[in-house]
């Protein structure tokens, strides 16, 4: 007996409003939340929660876009007045960081579209494409900031109104930190690696804004080259951000997941009643959601209904225990005996098991 693949992703998808790790609110707020938005595994609830997560992502990029544009525009005015190259480098970076919200916005909108016969997994990968754009924007900002800093080292210019530059640097730090905290909080809640990474990017921008402040202080202390030198330091900081962002996007495109998450999912399936062993288990990110495939071994004397119930139970446990998991496919095979090899006819095709 060999049970066909069981895909319950459509009728039992599950991602609750707290990131699918079931950390429910406590106290009066938790009671009211559970009362008016109870826990459920219905398909309609799954669709609603997935759409709500995308809506939260869209709201986050809208708000962060406006906040960073206001911050960058305020700094740009100060650049024109003071001629600070360090502040110019920071302003360029802030503008580029603000623009990274645009592809993320588009990606979240596309991610809400239903799968088609062509895009059978849906459009969640649009987030990864947005990540590629973010990487290029970070690289471009590094090139521009580095060019301006070197030009000012070769052809120095006088920094005027250093106190204004200090104030603008502090504004840049405050604006970036507020945006970073907001992006990271929403990104972690909905499971969007791209949004979290962009939040960390904004946080790094905030610290580079503080570097502008130190550059202006250096000028006030009689070291005029402090301004372009700090601009170069900002360029180096941007390059470190670029390295981390490129690495994360590469891993996402290559379907990499945290090994601890794979181990958690494997243990969850293996501990399911009726499962004798786990043949294989694969996880992959699709946007800010995870999809799973697993093969399990059950007793050879089970009937089809009993084997199906085991697969259903394993799938249900996965959706509960693995954060951000919204779809799981479980393949059931009978335990092999001396005269039984359930995979004999297709063994030469199974190159990934």
C-alpha positions as CSV (number, residue, x, y, z in Angstrom):
1,X,0.0,0.0,0.0
2,X,1.2,3.4,-0.9
3,X,-0.8,6.4,0.1
4,X,-0.8,9.3,-2.5
5,X,0.6,12.7,-1.6
6,X,-1.7,14.6,0.8
7,X,-1.6,18.4,0.2
8,X,-3.7,20.2,2.7
9,X,-2.3,23.6,2.0
10,X,-5.5,24.8,0.5
11,X,-8.0,23.6,3.1
12,X,-5.8,23.9,6.2
13,X,-3.5,26.8,5.7
14,X,-2.8,28.6,8.9
15,X,-1.0,31.8,9.9
16,X,-2.4,33.6,12.9
17,X,-2.1,37.3,13.6
18,X,0.8,36.8,16.0
19,X,3.3,35.4,13.5
20,X,2.0,31.8,13.7
21,X,4.0,30.9,16.7
22,X,0.9,31.1,18.9
23,X,2.2,33.6,21.4
24,X,-1.3,34.9,22.2
25,X,-1.9,38.1,24.2
26,X,-2.6,37.7,27.9
27,X,-4.8,39.6,30.3
28,X,-7.9,41.5,29.4
29,X,-6.6,42.4,25.9
30,X,-5.9,38.7,25.2
31,X,-9.4,37.7,26.4
32,X,-11.0,40.3,24.2
33,X,-8.8,39.4,21.2
34,X,-9.7,35.7,21.5
35,X,-13.4,36.5,22.0
36,X,-13.7,38.6,18.8
37,X,-11.0,36.9,16.7
38,X,-10.9,33.3,17.9
39,X,-8.3,30.8,16.8
40,X,-9.4,28.7,13.7
41,X,-8.1,26.5,10.9
42,X,-10.8,27.4,8.4
43,X,-9.7,28.2,4.9
44,X,-11.4,31.6,5.0
45,X,-9.5,32.5,8.2
46,X,-6.2,31.5,6.6
47,X,-6.9,33.6,3.5
48,X,-7.9,36.6,5.7
49,X,-4.8,36.4,7.9
50,X,-2.5,36.1,4.8
51,X,-4.2,39.2,3.3
52,X,-3.9,41.0,6.6
53,X,-0.2,40.3,6.8
54,X,0.3,41.7,3.3
55,X,-1.8,44.7,4.2
56,X,0.3,45.3,7.3
57,X,3.4,45.1,5.1
58,X,2.0,47.6,2.7
59,X,1.1,50.0,5.6
60,X,4.6,49.7,7.0
61,X,6.3,50.6,3.7
62,X,3.9,53.5,3.1
63,X,4.6,55.0,6.5
64,X,8.3,54.4,6.4
65,X,8.5,55.9,2.9
66,X,6.9,59.1,4.0
67,X,9.0,59.3,7.2
68,X,12.3,58.7,5.4
69,X,11.5,61.1,2.6
70,X,10.7,63.9,5.1
71,X,14.0,63.1,7.0
72,X,16.0,63.1,3.8
73,X,14.5,66.3,2.5
74,X,15.2,68.1,5.7
75,X,18.8,67.0,5.5
76,X,19.0,68.0,1.8
77,X,18.1,71.6,2.8
78,X,20.9,71.6,5.3
79,X,23.4,70.2,2.7
80,X,22.6,73.2,0.4
81,X,23.2,75.7,3.3
82,X,26.3,74.1,4.9
83,X,28.0,72.2,2.0
84,X,28.7,69.2,4.3
85,X,29.9,66.2,2.2
86,X,29.3,63.8,5.2
87,X,25.8,65.0,5.5
88,X,25.4,64.8,1.7
89,X,26.5,61.2,1.8
90,X,24.1,60.4,4.6
91,X,21.3,62.2,2.7
92,X,21.9,60.2,-0.4
93,X,21.8,57.1,1.6
94,X,18.5,58.1,3.3
95,X,16.9,58.9,-0.1
96,X,18.0,55.4,-1.4
97,X,16.7,53.8,1.7
98,X,13.3,55.6,1.3
99,X,13.1,54.4,-2.3
100,X,13.6,50.8,-1.3
101,X,10.1,50.9,0.2
102,X,8.7,51.2,-3.4
103,X,9.6,47.7,-4.7
104,X,8.6,46.3,-1.3
105,X,5.2,47.9,-1.7
106,X,4.8,46.5,-5.1
107,X,5.9,43.1,-3.9
108,X,3.4,43.0,-1.1
109,X,0.6,44.0,-3.5
110,X,1.7,41.2,-6.0
111,X,1.9,38.7,-3.2
112,X,-1.8,39.1,-2.5
113,X,-2.7,37.8,-6.0
114,X,-4.0,34.2,-6.2
115,X,-1.9,31.5,-7.8
116,X,-2.5,30.8,-11.5
117,X,-1.8,27.9,-13.8
118,X,1.5,29.6,-14.7
119,X,2.5,30.8,-11.2
120,X,1.2,27.8,-9.3
121,X,3.0,28.9,-6.0
122,X,1.6,32.4,-6.3
123,X,3.6,35.7,-6.4
124,X,5.3,35.6,-3.1
125,X,8.7,35.5,-4.8
126,X,8.2,39.2,-5.7
127,X,9.6,40.0,-2.3
128,X,12.9,38.4,-3.3
129,X,13.0,40.4,-6.5
130,X,12.4,43.5,-4.4
131,X,15.3,42.4,-2.3
132,X,17.6,42.3,-5.4
133,X,16.5,45.9,-6.2
134,X,17.3,46.9,-2.6
135,X,20.8,45.5,-2.9
136,X,21.4,47.5,-6.1
137,X,20.1,50.7,-4.4
138,X,22.5,50.1,-1.5
139,X,25.4,49.6,-3.9
140,X,24.5,52.8,-5.8
141,X,24.4,54.8,-2.6
142,X,27.8,53.5,-1.6
143,X,29.3,54.5,-5.0
144,X,27.8,58.0,-4.9
145,X,28.8,58.6,-1.2
146,X,32.4,57.4,-1.9
147,X,32.8,59.5,-5.0
148,X,31.7,62.7,-3.2
149,X,33.9,62.0,-0.2
150,X,37.0,61.5,-2.4
151,X,36.3,64.5,-4.5
152,X,36.0,66.7,-1.3
153,X,39.3,65.2,0.0
154,X,41.0,66.3,-3.3
155,X,39.2,69.6,-3.5
156,X,38.4,70.6,0.1
157,X,35.6,73.1,0.8
158,X,34.7,75.0,3.9
159,X,32.0,73.6,6.1
160,X,29.6,76.4,7.2
161,X,27.1,76.3,10.1
162,X,28.5,73.1,11.8
163,X,25.9,73.4,14.5
164,X,23.2,73.1,11.8
165,X,24.9,70.0,10.4
166,X,24.9,68.5,13.9
167,X,21.2,69.1,14.3
168,X,20.5,67.6,10.8
169,X,22.6,64.5,11.7
170,X,20.5,64.1,14.9
171,X,17.3,64.4,12.8
172,X,18.6,61.7,10.5
173,X,19.4,59.4,13.4
174,X,16.0,59.9,15.0
175,X,14.1,59.5,11.7
176,X,16.0,56.3,10.7
177,X,15.7,54.7,14.2
178,X,11.9,55.3,14.3
179,X,11.5,53.8,10.8
180,X,13.9,50.9,11.7
181,X,12.0,50.0,14.8
182,X,8.7,50.1,13.0
183,X,9.9,48.0,10.0
184,X,11.5,45.4,12.1
185,X,8.5,45.0,14.4
186,X,6.0,44.6,11.5
187,X,8.4,42.5,9.5
188,X,8.9,40.0,12.3
189,X,5.2,39.9,13.1
190,X,4.3,39.0,9.5
191,X,7.4,37.0,8.8
192,X,8.9,39.2,6.0
193,X,12.6,38.9,5.9
194,X,12.8,41.6,3.3
195,X,11.0,44.1,5.5
196,X,13.2,43.1,8.6
197,X,16.4,43.5,6.5
198,X,15.2,46.9,5.3
199,X,14.6,47.9,8.9
200,X,18.1,46.9,9.9
201,X,19.4,48.8,6.9
202,X,17.5,51.9,8.2
203,X,19.0,51.3,11.7
204,X,22.5,51.3,10.2
205,X,21.6,54.6,8.4
206,X,20.8,56.1,11.8
207,X,24.2,55.3,13.2
208,X,25.9,56.8,10.1
209,X,23.9,59.9,10.7
210,X,25.5,60.1,14.1
211,X,28.9,59.8,12.3
212,X,27.9,63.0,10.5
213,X,27.5,64.7,13.9
214,X,31.1,63.6,14.9
215,X,32.4,64.9,11.6
216,X,30.9,68.3,12.2
217,X,32.3,68.3,15.7
218,X,35.7,67.5,14.3
219,X,35.5,70.6,12.0
220,X,34.5,72.7,14.9
221,X,37.6,71.5,16.7
222,X,39.9,72.7,13.9
223,X,40.1,69.5,11.7
224,X,38.4,70.4,8.4
225,X,39.1,67.1,6.7
226,X,37.0,65.4,9.4
227,X,33.9,66.0,7.2
228,X,35.0,64.1,4.0
229,X,36.8,61.4,6.1
230,X,33.6,60.7,7.9
231,X,31.9,60.6,4.5
232,X,34.3,57.8,3.6
233,X,33.6,56.0,6.9
234,X,29.9,56.2,6.0
235,X,30.7,54.6,2.6
236,X,32.4,51.7,4.4
237,X,29.4,51.3,6.6
238,X,27.2,51.1,3.6
239,X,29.4,48.4,2.1
240,X,29.0,46.3,5.2
241,X,25.2,46.7,4.9
242,X,25.5,45.8,1.2
243,X,27.4,42.6,2.1
244,X,24.8,41.5,4.6
245,X,21.8,42.3,2.4
246,X,23.3,40.5,-0.6
247,X,24.1,37.4,1.5
248,X,20.5,37.3,2.8
249,X,18.9,37.8,-0.6
250,X,21.2,35.1,-2.1
251,X,20.2,32.6,0.6
252,X,16.5,33.4,0.1
253,X,16.8,32.9,-3.7
254,X,18.6,29.6,-3.1
255,X,15.7,28.4,-0.8
256,X,18.0,28.4,2.3
257,X,16.3,28.1,5.7
258,X,17.6,28.1,9.3
259,X,18.8,24.5,10.0
260,X,17.2,24.8,13.5
261,X,13.8,25.4,11.8
262,X,14.4,22.3,9.6
263,X,15.2,20.3,12.7
264,X,12.1,21.6,14.5
265,X,9.9,20.6,11.6
266,X,11.5,17.2,11.3
267,X,11.0,16.5,15.0
268,X,7.4,17.6,14.8
269,X,6.6,15.2,12.0
270,X,8.6,12.3,13.6
271,X,6.8,12.8,16.9
272,X,3.4,12.4,15.2
273,X,1.5,9.3,16.4
274,X,1.7,6.6,13.7
275,X,4.8,8.0,12.0
276,X,7.6,5.4,12.1
277,X,10.2,7.5,10.4
278,X,10.7,10.6,8.2
279,X,12.0,10.0,4.7
280,X,12.7,13.6,3.9
281,X,11.6,17.1,4.8
282,X,12.0,20.3,2.8
283,X,11.2,23.9,3.7
284,X,11.2,26.9,1.4
285,X,10.4,30.5,1.8
286,X,7.9,32.0,-0.6
287,X,7.8,35.6,0.2
288,X,7.1,36.0,3.9
289,X,5.5,32.5,4.1
290,X,7.0,29.0,4.4
291,X,5.9,25.9,2.4
292,X,6.8,22.4,3.5
293,X,7.1,19.0,1.9
294,X,7.7,15.8,3.8
295,X,7.7,12.1,3.3
296,X,6.7,9.8,6.2
297,X,6.9,6.0,6.8
298,X,3.8,4.3,8.4
299,X,3.0,0.7,9.2
300,X,2.4,-1.4,6.1
301,X,-0.8,-2.9,7.3
302,X,-2.7,0.3,7.6
303,X,-5.7,1.0,5.4
304,X,-6.0,4.1,3.3
305,X,-8.1,6.0,5.7
306,X,-5.8,5.4,8.7
307,X,-2.7,6.5,6.6
308,X,-4.6,9.6,5.5
309,X,-5.4,10.5,9.1
310,X,-1.7,10.2,10.1
311,X,-0.7,12.5,7.2
312,X,-3.4,14.9,8.2
313,X,-2.2,15.0,11.8
314,X,1.4,15.5,10.8
315,X,0.4,18.4,8.5
316,X,-1.7,19.9,11.2
317,X,1.1,19.7,13.8
318,X,3.5,21.3,11.3
319,X,1.2,24.3,10.8
320,X,1.0,24.7,14.6
321,X,4.7,24.3,15.5
322,X,6.6,25.9,12.6
323,X,6.5,29.7,12.5
324,X,5.3,31.3,9.2
325,X,4.3,27.9,7.7
326,X,1.1,28.2,5.7
327,X,1.2,25.1,3.5
328,X,2.4,21.5,3.9
329,X,2.4,18.5,1.7
330,X,2.8,15.1,3.3
331,X,3.6,11.9,1.3
332,X,2.9,8.6,3.0
333,X,4.8,5.4,2.3
334,X,4.3,2.0,3.9
335,X,7.2,0.5,5.9
336,X,9.4,-1.6,3.6
337,X,9.7,-5.3,4.2
338,X,11.7,-8.1,2.7
339,X,9.4,-8.4,-0.2
340,X,8.2,-4.7,-0.4
341,X,9.9,-1.6,-1.7
342,X,7.3,1.1,-2.1
343,X,9.6,3.2,-4.2
344,X,11.0,0.5,-6.5
345,X,9.3,1.8,-9.7
346,X,10.4,5.4,-9.2
347,X,13.6,4.8,-7.2
348,X,15.9,6.0,-10.1
349,X,14.0,9.3,-10.1
350,X,14.4,10.1,-6.4
351,X,17.6,12.1,-6.6
352,X,16.8,14.5,-3.7
353,X,15.8,12.0,-1.0
